[in-house]
Amino acid sequence: MADCPITDEQHTKVAAIDETNTMLKVTGLKTHFFTTKGVLPAVDDVSFSVKRGKILGIVGESGCGKSMTALSIMGLVPGPAGKIVGGGIVLDGKNLLTLTEKEMCKVRGNEVSMIFQEPMTSLNPVYTVGKQVMEAVILHQHLGKAEAREKALEMFKLVGIPEPEKRLAAYPHQLSGGLRQRVMIAMALCCRPKLLIADEPTTALDVTVQAQILQLMKKLQTELNSAIILITHDMGVVAEVCDEVVIMYAGKIVEQADVFELFEHCLHPYTAGLMKALPTLQKSGGRLYNIPGMLPNLLQLPKGCRFYPRCEQATPLCAEEEPELTEPRPGHFVRCVKYQG
């Protein structure tokens, strides 16, 4: 990661952060994939911040750049095709893009942890879940086996796993989806990281378990005063737990605001479509709304606004040039021609 080209201008932007309240500052992040068919801008000039004790939601359809933004923060962009080609990622005053891989290994787990999307594929099937949590503790905190076991047991109790002593000896396939997700949360929090990134943590879970996991994350975030980035496509989840929201589309941020401001004064047609697609108690025979069309091919992005081919409010001006991110309301940013100039 240390060889990432960062300009003087970006260094200046990265340095100008509020050290007292900002846990993470991402500035002008660009993560591209270099393929035989061309360059894919998976994350294209993305900027946001996460405050201590707050939860930031990153929302969008699959393929819009949410998970790649998270992997960029973790320094886990799949190579050699994927590379961070610009921007800054500052965690508590430390620019992660200037660190060597050895230095990043010390940051992962201790300062920033990630809950991956599907626990069944993230947990090793041939080791007990207790052993896997213990390994994380031994690696990052350099504890002995006995101390690591006590730490793992403490974390299992913290995340509400029933019969924690018994569960330490269980294999992933012996646990339900909800318990596996709790194990992943326990592993991510075992070193008390400053920042937790949760990538679709409630995917494939039933509604009851989903509510329990979200309540657990909110409770632990409050107790540990940590910051959380919650990646999801579900606006209902955002409304329930998030403090601030970033809406991404085709690698770019199209809207950004406080959660109450966003739901009360939605400005971008894409955000409006996501909200309209929320299931509600409808009359018999009613159909769920879906945003027409598909995400654009990143190798063949449309000229102008990236969303205009699917936008029900599009005008000829939308196809001419890409709009900038503007602030039509205090603290509320949107990328739409309706709010330019």
C-alpha positions as CSV (number, residue, x, y, z in Angstrom):
1,M,0.0,0.0,0.0
2,A,2.9,2.3,0.6
3,D,3.5,2.8,-3.1
4,C,0.1,4.4,-3.7
5,P,0.5,7.8,-5.5
6,I,-0.8,10.6,-3.3
7,T,-0.6,14.2,-4.5
8,D,0.4,17.2,-2.3
9,E,-3.1,18.5,-2.6
10,Q,-4.5,15.2,-1.3
11,H,-2.0,15.3,1.6
12,T,-3.3,18.7,2.5
13,K,-6.9,17.6,2.4
14,V,-6.0,14.5,4.5
15,A,-4.2,16.5,7.1
16,A,-7.1,18.9,7.6
17,I,-9.3,16.8,9.9
18,D,-10.9,17.3,13.2
19,E,-8.8,15.2,15.5
20,T,-11.1,15.6,18.5
21,N,-14.2,13.8,17.1
22,T,-13.4,12.2,13.8
23,M,-12.3,8.6,13.9
24,L,-11.9,8.0,10.2
25,K,-11.5,10.4,7.3
26,V,-11.6,9.1,3.7
27,T,-10.7,11.7,1.1
28,G,-10.8,11.3,-2.7
29,L,-10.4,7.5,-2.5
30,K,-10.0,5.9,-5.9
31,T,-9.7,2.1,-6.3
32,H,-9.4,0.8,-9.8
33,F,-9.2,-2.6,-11.4
34,F,-6.8,-2.9,-14.3
35,T,-8.1,-5.6,-16.7
36,T,-7.4,-6.7,-20.3
37,K,-10.6,-4.9,-21.3
38,G,-9.9,-1.7,-19.6
39,V,-9.8,0.1,-16.2
40,L,-12.8,-0.3,-13.9
41,P,-13.3,2.6,-11.4
42,A,-14.8,0.5,-8.6
43,V,-14.4,3.4,-6.1
44,D,-14.2,6.8,-7.8
45,D,-13.3,9.8,-5.8
46,V,-15.2,8.9,-2.6
47,S,-14.9,11.1,0.5
48,F,-16.6,10.7,3.9
49,S,-15.9,10.7,7.6
50,V,-16.9,8.6,10.6
51,K,-17.2,10.2,14.1
52,R,-16.4,8.5,17.4
53,G,-19.4,6.7,18.9
54,K,-21.4,7.0,15.6
55,I,-22.6,4.5,13.0
56,L,-22.3,5.4,9.3
57,G,-24.4,3.5,6.8
58,I,-23.1,3.0,3.2
59,V,-26.0,2.0,1.0
60,G,-26.5,0.9,-2.6
61,E,-27.2,-2.0,-4.9
62,S,-24.7,-4.9,-5.3
63,G,-21.8,-3.7,-7.5
64,C,-22.0,0.0,-6.5
65,G,-18.6,0.0,-4.7
66,K,-19.7,-0.4,-1.0
67,S,-17.6,-3.5,-0.2
68,M,-14.6,-2.4,-2.3
69,T,-14.6,0.9,-0.2
70,A,-14.4,-1.3,2.9
71,L,-11.7,-3.5,1.5
72,S,-9.7,-0.4,0.6
73,I,-9.9,0.8,4.2
74,M,-8.7,-2.6,5.4
75,G,-5.9,-2.7,2.8
76,L,-7.4,-5.9,1.4
77,V,-8.0,-4.9,-2.2
78,P,-7.6,-8.0,-4.3
79,G,-4.5,-7.8,-6.4
80,P,-2.7,-7.6,-8.7
81,A,-5.6,-6.2,-10.8
82,G,-7.0,-4.1,-8.0
83,K,-5.1,-1.0,-6.8
84,I,-5.7,2.1,-4.8
85,V,-4.6,4.8,-7.2
86,G,-5.4,8.0,-5.2
87,G,-6.8,9.5,-2.1
88,G,-6.3,9.3,1.6
89,I,-7.6,7.1,4.4
90,V,-6.8,8.5,7.9
91,L,-7.6,6.6,11.0
92,D,-7.0,8.6,14.2
93,G,-4.5,10.8,12.5
94,K,-2.6,7.9,10.8
95,N,-2.8,7.8,7.0
96,L,-3.2,4.1,6.2
97,L,-2.2,4.4,2.6
98,T,1.4,5.3,3.6
99,L,1.8,2.2,5.7
100,T,3.7,-0.9,4.7
101,E,1.9,-4.3,4.6
102,K,3.7,-5.3,7.9
103,E,2.4,-2.1,9.5
104,M,-1.1,-2.6,8.2
105,C,-1.1,-6.1,9.7
106,K,-0.8,-4.5,13.1
107,V,-3.6,-2.1,12.4
108,R,-6.0,-4.8,11.3
109,G,-7.7,-6.4,14.2
110,N,-6.2,-4.0,16.8
111,E,-7.5,-0.7,15.4
112,V,-10.0,-1.6,12.6
113,S,-11.8,-4.9,12.2
114,M,-14.3,-6.2,9.6
115,I,-17.3,-8.5,9.8
116,F,-17.5,-10.1,6.4
117,Q,-20.7,-10.7,4.5
118,E,-21.2,-14.5,4.9
119,P,-19.9,-16.1,8.2
120,M,-20.1,-19.6,6.8
121,T,-17.5,-18.8,4.1
122,S,-15.5,-16.6,6.5
123,L,-15.1,-19.2,9.3
124,N,-12.8,-22.2,8.7
125,P,-14.9,-25.3,8.7
126,V,-12.1,-27.6,10.1
127,Y,-11.5,-25.6,13.3
128,T,-13.7,-24.9,16.3
129,V,-15.1,-21.4,16.5
130,G,-13.4,-21.0,19.9
131,K,-10.0,-21.8,18.4
132,Q,-10.5,-19.3,15.6
133,V,-11.4,-16.5,18.0
134,M,-8.4,-17.5,20.2
135,E,-6.1,-17.3,17.2
136,A,-7.2,-13.7,16.6
137,V,-6.4,-12.8,20.2
138,I,-3.0,-14.6,20.2
139,L,-2.0,-13.0,16.9
140,H,-3.0,-9.4,17.8
141,Q,-2.6,-9.3,21.6
142,H,0.2,-11.8,22.0
143,L,-1.6,-13.7,24.9
144,G,-1.0,-17.2,26.0
145,K,-3.5,-20.0,25.1
146,A,-5.1,-20.0,28.5
147,E,-5.5,-16.2,28.5
148,A,-6.8,-16.3,24.9
149,R,-9.4,-18.9,25.8
150,E,-10.6,-16.7,28.7
151,K,-10.8,-13.7,26.3
152,A,-12.7,-15.8,23.8
153,L,-15.1,-16.9,26.5
154,E,-15.6,-13.3,27.6
155,M,-16.4,-12.2,24.1
156,F,-18.9,-15.0,23.6
157,K,-20.7,-13.9,26.7
158,L,-20.5,-10.2,25.6
159,V,-22.2,-11.0,22.2
160,G,-24.9,-13.1,23.9
161,I,-24.0,-16.6,22.7
162,P,-25.9,-19.1,24.9
163,E,-23.9,-21.8,26.7
164,P,-20.6,-20.0,25.8
165,E,-18.4,-22.8,27.2
166,K,-20.0,-25.4,25.1
167,R,-20.0,-23.2,22.0
168,L,-16.2,-22.7,22.2
169,A,-15.8,-26.4,21.1
170,A,-18.4,-26.2,18.3
171,Y,-17.6,-26.2,14.6
172,P,-19.2,-23.6,12.3
173,H,-21.6,-26.1,10.7
174,Q,-23.0,-26.9,14.2
175,L,-24.2,-23.4,14.7
176,S,-27.2,-21.5,13.3
177,G,-26.7,-18.5,11.0
178,G,-27.4,-16.1,13.9
179,L,-24.8,-17.8,16.2
180,R,-22.2,-17.8,13.4
181,Q,-22.7,-14.1,12.9
182,R,-22.3,-13.5,16.6
183,V,-19.0,-15.5,16.5
184,M,-17.8,-13.2,13.7
185,I,-18.8,-10.1,15.8
186,A,-16.9,-11.6,18.8
187,M,-13.8,-12.2,16.6
188,A,-14.0,-8.7,15.2
189,L,-14.4,-7.1,18.6
190,C,-12.0,-9.2,20.6
191,C,-9.2,-6.6,20.4
192,R,-11.5,-3.7,21.1
193,P,-10.9,-2.0,17.7
194,K,-11.6,1.7,17.2
195,L,-13.5,1.1,14.0
196,L,-15.7,-1.8,13.1
197,I,-16.7,-2.4,9.4
198,A,-19.8,-4.6,9.1
199,D,-20.4,-5.8,5.5
200,E,-24.1,-6.8,5.2
201,P,-24.0,-8.4,8.6
202,T,-27.6,-9.5,8.5
203,T,-27.7,-11.0,5.0
204,A,-29.5,-14.4,4.8
205,L,-30.7,-14.1,8.4
206,D,-34.4,-14.3,9.4
207,V,-36.1,-11.1,10.6
208,T,-35.9,-11.9,14.3
209,V,-32.2,-12.8,14.2
210,Q,-31.5,-9.7,12.1
211,A,-33.1,-7.5,14.7
212,Q,-31.1,-9.2,17.5
213,I,-27.8,-8.7,15.6
214,L,-28.5,-5.0,14.9
215,Q,-29.4,-4.4,18.5
216,L,-26.2,-6.2,19.6
217,M,-24.0,-4.1,17.3
218,K,-25.7,-0.9,18.5
219,K,-25.3,-1.9,22.2
220,L,-21.6,-2.9,21.8
221,Q,-20.8,0.3,19.8
222,T,-22.3,2.4,22.7
223,E,-20.4,0.4,25.4
224,L,-17.0,0.5,23.6
225,N,-17.5,4.0,22.2
226,S,-16.3,2.7,18.8
227,A,-17.3,3.8,15.3
228,I,-19.1,1.5,12.9
229,I,-19.4,1.5,9.1
230,L,-22.5,-0.5,8.3
231,I,-22.7,-1.6,4.6
232,T,-26.1,-2.6,3.5
233,H,-28.7,-2.3,0.7
234,D,-31.6,-2.2,3.2
235,M,-32.9,1.3,3.9
236,G,-34.9,-0.1,6.8
237,V,-31.8,-1.2,8.5
238,V,-30.3,2.2,8.0
239,A,-33.3,3.9,9.5
240,E,-33.0,1.7,12.6
241,V,-29.4,2.0,13.6
242,C,-27.4,4.6,11.6
243,D,-26.5,8.1,12.5
244,E,-25.3,9.3,9.1
245,V,-25.8,7.8,5.6
246,V,-23.8,7.7,2.3
247,I,-25.6,6.5,-0.8
248,M,-23.3,5.1,-3.5
249,Y,-24.0,4.4,-7.2
250,A,-21.6,3.0,-9.8
251,G,-18.5,3.8,-7.6
252,K,-19.5,7.4,-6.6
253,I,-21.3,9.0,-3.7
254,V,-24.6,10.4,-5.0
255,E,-26.1,11.6,-1.7
256,Q,-24.8,12.0,1.9
257,A,-26.6,13.3,5.0
258,D,-27.7,12.8,8.6
259,V,-30.1,9.9,8.7
260,F,-33.1,12.0,9.8
261,E,-32.3,14.7,7.2
262,L,-32.0,12.0,4.5
263,F,-35.4,10.3,5.3
264,E,-37.2,13.6,5.7
265,H,-35.7,15.4,2.7
266,C,-34.5,12.8,0.2
267,L,-33.0,14.7,-2.8
268,H,-31.5,12.2,-5.3
269,P,-33.8,10.1,-7.5
270,Y,-31.8,7.0,-6.8
271,T,-32.2,7.4,-3.0
272,A,-35.9,8.0,-3.6
273,G,-36.0,4.7,-5.6
274,L,-34.3,2.8,-2.8
275,M,-36.8,4.1,-0.3
276,K,-39.8,3.4,-2.6
277,A,-38.5,-0.2,-2.9
278,L,-39.0,-0.9,0.8
279,P,-41.7,-3.5,1.4
280,T,-44.8,-2.1,3.1
281,L,-48.2,-3.4,4.0
282,Q,-49.9,-3.0,0.6
283,K,-53.3,-3.8,-0.7
284,S,-53.9,-7.3,-2.1
285,G,-52.3,-7.7,-5.5
286,G,-49.9,-4.7,-5.1
287,R,-46.5,-5.1,-6.6
288,L,-43.2,-4.2,-4.9
289,Y,-41.5,-1.2,-6.6
290,N,-38.1,-1.8,-8.3
291,I,-35.8,0.7,-9.9
292,P,-35.9,0.1,-13.7
293,G,-32.8,-1.0,-15.5
294,M,-29.5,-2.3,-14.3
295,L,-26.2,-0.8,-12.9
296,P,-24.0,0.5,-15.8
297,N,-21.0,-1.4,-17.0
298,L,-18.0,0.3,-15.3
299,L,-16.1,-0.1,-18.6
300,Q,-18.8,1.7,-20.5
301,L,-20.1,4.4,-18.2
302,P,-22.7,6.7,-19.7
303,K,-21.7,10.3,-20.4
304,G,-23.1,12.7,-17.8
305,C,-24.9,11.4,-14.7
306,R,-24.3,7.7,-14.2
307,F,-27.8,7.2,-13.0
308,Y,-29.7,9.0,-15.8
309,P,-30.4,6.0,-18.0
310,R,-32.5,4.6,-15.1
311,C,-33.8,7.9,-13.8
312,E,-37.5,8.6,-14.0
313,Q,-36.8,12.3,-13.6
314,A,-34.0,12.5,-16.2
315,T,-33.8,15.5,-18.6
316,P,-31.5,16.1,-21.7
317,L,-29.1,18.0,-19.4
318,C,-28.5,14.9,-17.4
319,A,-26.8,13.2,-20.4
320,E,-24.4,16.1,-21.1
321,E,-22.0,16.3,-18.1
322,E,-21.5,14.6,-14.8
323,P,-22.8,16.6,-11.9
324,E,-20.6,17.6,-8.9
325,L,-21.5,16.8,-5.3
326,T,-23.2,20.0,-4.0
327,E,-24.7,21.1,-0.6
328,P,-28.2,22.4,-1.3
329,R,-29.1,22.0,2.4
330,P,-26.8,22.4,5.4
331,G,-24.8,19.1,5.8
332,H,-26.8,17.5,3.0
333,F,-24.8,16.7,-0.1
334,V,-26.2,15.4,-3.5
335,R,-24.9,14.7,-7.0
336,C,-27.7,15.8,-9.3
337,V,-28.1,18.4,-12.1
338,K,-31.2,19.8,-10.3
339,Y,-29.0,21.2,-7.6
340,Q,-26.1,22.5,-9.7
341,G,-25.3,26.2,-9.6
